[in-house]
Amino acid sequence: MKAPATREWQEFAACRGADPDIFFPLGTTGPAVEQIVKAKEICASCPVQEECLEYSLLTNQEAGVWGGFDEDERRRIRKRWLAERRRQAS
């Protein structure tokens, strides 16, 4: 995974114009569950979902839904991604 040369991909994001609170719910229970589901639905139709996920991993975005993945999911993905980068460097 390489760093996106620019962030022009954001112009094509399905979440543009959506309420940011949907993507950054407070907590992971109660109403936050519905927000996370809604955010993932928006991400599922996004033409730049992969670029968004890459950006979140490269910049270590800890909060919110990025690229269709919530915080816990991205944490696991990032852990594997970092391990792979270390393996490739050695």
Buried (B, 14 or more C-beta within 10 A) or exposed (E): EEEBEEEEBBEEBBBEEEEEEBBBBEEEEEEBEEBBEBBBEBBEEBEBBEBBBBBBBBEEBEEBBBBBBBBEBBEEBBEEBEEEEEEEEE
